[in-house]
Amino acid sequence: MEPVSHFFYSDRLKLQLWDYGQDGKPPLILVHGGMDHARSWDRIARAFSADYHVYAYDLRGHGNSEWARGGMYTVPEHVLDLTTLAAIVGKDEPLRLVGHSLGGMIVLHYAGLFPQTLIRAVSLEGIGFPPQHRIHSPASDRLRRWIGAVRDMDTRTPRSYPTPEAAAARMSEANPRLSPEVARHLTLHGTNWNSDGTISWKFDNFVRAIPPLGHDLDDASEIFSQITSPVLFFWGLKSFAPLPNEDPRYLAIPQKRLIIAPDAGHWVHHDELDLVVDETRQFLA
């Protein structure tokens, strides 16, 4: 089953929405991570499309969605986009939300700001940069670093590849647990052809510049403490991201459960698909 393509507008940007069908079923929104795209959810979406009306959208600056004006991609702006979509597809009943990495952060912020609109939230390795990350350094350091990164992006040419196979090989090199089939799928939906016959990733290179605002630990903890629905976390034991057990933002969430996937890295839903589907199905019911 191929999803139907729609678009919606948020903050004057045209954003890609993929609709996996099942009108009349409870809405389920899937939110991808940074430098990814909505079609990364295809296997998850199909696993749940019999029981839910599944939607997945490309974040601003990703996939087929428009790029932001300027070089700033903040969590509040991403939460605004999810809020806009939620108002479109979640008019009649509470939402269920699933997010990965940056998408998980977006889901948790939305859940804390508008707790009355959802019934369950799932976050796959998405809570924010760990407390020891440099994004939590003094504001002057963060702002100087962001300015330098944006100025660097102004002069940097996005990387291109001679063939889709070469891009898929790079995808596999960066994510060695991916099967060749999944790497090809992610590459197919995550690249555009250039005028010289090469291909490049669809996402705006400026999303690499971590914004200096929107990552405050105290702010996030306060927002997350307002979440009233249960939250299910997945974490890959082989991920580069440290477990969230002692993270103040994780501790602030009133009702949560953590599942550690022993054979997964950061892309838990690709590395241990069956585990994620089975546990999420029980949780969302």
N, C-alpha and C positions, 0 to 999 in steps of 0.2 A: 504494500500500500504506500503510495506516494502522498505526502501531505499537500494540501492546497495552499498556494501562495496568496497572502494578503499583505497589506501595508496599513500602518496607523501612524498618526502624527503625535509627537510629544515635544514640547519646548521648541516648536518650529522645525523639528527634524522629522524626516520620513523614515520610519523604521520597519524592517521586514518582520512579518509574522507568519509562522507556519502553523496550519490548522490540520490536525490529524483526525478530525471528525468526531462522530458520535454525539450529534445534537441531542439535547435532553439529558445527557449524563452530567455528573458533577464536574466542574471545571478544574483542571490541573495545569499549572503553568510551570514550565521548565526554564531555568535561567542559567546560561552557560558562563564559563569563566573567561578571563582575560586572554586575548590573542587566540580565541577559539571562535566557534559559530554555532548557531542553533541546530544545524543538522548533525552535530556531534551527539545529539540526543536521540537519533533515529531509533536505535535498538530499544532504548528505554521507553520512548513514546509508543512504539508498536506493542510493547509488552503490556502497556496500561490502557491502550485505546479501546479495548472491549468494555472497560468499566468506567472510563472517564472521558470527558471531552478534553483532549490534550492539546495544549498550545506550547510552542517554543518560539522565541523571538531572538533576533540578532540585536545585541546591545548596540548602542550608538558607537560608531567608529569600528564596527565589526561586521563581518559577513556582507549582506546586501543592504545594510542600513547606512544612512548618510553619516558622514564624518562631522564632528563638531566644528563650529567656527572657532578657530584658534587652537591652542594646544592643551586645553584643560579637560580632563575626564575624571570627574570626582564621583565619589560614592553618592552624595546627595543627588546629583544629576541622574545617575543610574536609578536611584530609588524613585525619583520623579517619573521616569519612564515606566517603571513597573507599576506605579500607582495609576498612571494613565491607562495602561493595558488592563489592570485589574478592574477599573471602573467600566471598561468596555465589555469584558467577558464574564465578570463576576457579579452581575446585577441582582441575580435572583437567589443565590445561595453562597455560603462561605466557600472560600478558596482552599485549595491544597497547593503548596508551593514546594518546588525542589530546585536547589541551586548548587552549583559546583564552584569552588574556589571563590573568585570575585562574585560569581552569581550567588554563592551561599551567603556572603557578606550582605549583598543586596537584599536577599530574602529575609535575613535576620533583622536588618534595619526596618524593612517594611513591616515585619511582624510586630516589632516593638512600637512602631508609630501608629499602626492601624490594626490593633489586635482583634477588634470586633469583626473584621472582614475575613478571617481565615480560621480553619479548623485544625490544620496540621502543617508543619514545616519540616523539611529535610535539608540538611546541609552536608555536602560532601567536601570535606577539607576546606570549608569556608567560614572563617571567623575574623580574618584580618591578619595583617603582618604580626608576627610574634612580638611580645613586649621588648625583646632585645634588638629588634630590627632598627636600622638607622632612621626609619621614617618617624620614630618617636624621639629623635634628637631635638635640640632647641629649634624654635621656629626660624631663627635667622639662618641656621645651617640648612634646614629643609627648603627654605625659599631660594637660597643661593643655588642649592643643588638642582632644584627644579628649573630655575632659569637657565642654568648651564645645559641641562638635558634638552630643553626645548630649543635653545639656540643651536645645539649640536644636531638636532633632528632637522632643522631648517636647511642644513647643508649635506645631510646624509641621503644617499640614494637607496631606497629600499632594495633588499636583496632579490635577485631574480634567478630563475633556474631554466636550463635549456629545454627540459621536458617535464611533464607531470611525474614521470617515473623518478626523475632526479629530486623533485620536491618531496615525493613520498618517501624516498630513501632518507632525506634529511629529517622528515617527520619520525621515521623509525629510529634514526640515530639518536634523536633527542628523547625519544620515548621507547626504549628497547622492549618493553613488555607488550607493545601493540602488535596484533597480528597483521600480516601483510594486507589482508582484506580491509581491516579497519583503517590502517594507514592510508590506503588508496581512497577509501570513502571520505575520510577527513580532508585529504588533499583535493579531491574532486570538488567538494563543496566549499573549500576554503581558499581557492585561488582564482585569479583572473588572468586572462591572456593579455600581454602587452603588445604594443604595435610592432615590435621587432620579432615577435614570435616566441619570446620567452614568457614565463609565467611568474607571478608574484603573489604573496599572500594578500588576502582581501583587507585585513585589518589596517587601520591607520597607524603608521609607525609611531605617531605621537602618543599612542596609548602606553608606550614603553616608559614615558616620562611620568614617574609617580608624583601625583599632585601633592603640594605641601599641606593641604587642608583635608579634613574629612576622616582622619585616622586616629583621633584622640582616644586614648584608652578609657578615660573617665566618661567621655561623651557616649562612646559605644556601650559601655557597661550600663549607663543610666538608661539608654534606649532599650537594650536587651532585657533589662530587668522588668520592662513593661510587657513583655511577651506573655500572653495568657494561654496560648495553645501549647501542647507538647511539641518538643523539637527532637528529631532523630539526627544524630551525627554519624557519619562514616569517616574513618581515618585509615589511610594505608600505612601498615607497619613499616614498609620500605620507602616511605615518602621522605622528601627533604624537609617537609614541614613538621615541626615538633608537635607532639601530642598536646591537646589543649587543656588537659586536666587541671593545670594550675594557672591557666590564663584567666585574669579577672573578668573578662567578657564572657567566657564560658561559665564561670561560677555564678555570674549574675542572672543567668537564665533560670527561671523557677523550675520548669519541668523539662528535663533533658535526659537523653540516653545516648551513650557512645558505643558504637560497634567498631572494633578494630579489625580490618581486613588483613590477614597475615601475609598474603601474597600480592598485595597491591602497592603501587606507588601513589603519586598524587592524583592520577586519573583513575580513581577507584572504580567508577562505573564502566570503564573499559577493561580494567585488569581483572575485576571480579564481578562480572555482570550478573551472574546467577544469584550471588549473595545479595547484591544491592537490590535486585528485582524482588526476591523473596521477602527480605526483611522490610522493604519499603511497602510492598503490597499489604502485608499484615498491619503495618503501622498506619497506613492511610485509610484502611477500611473503617 
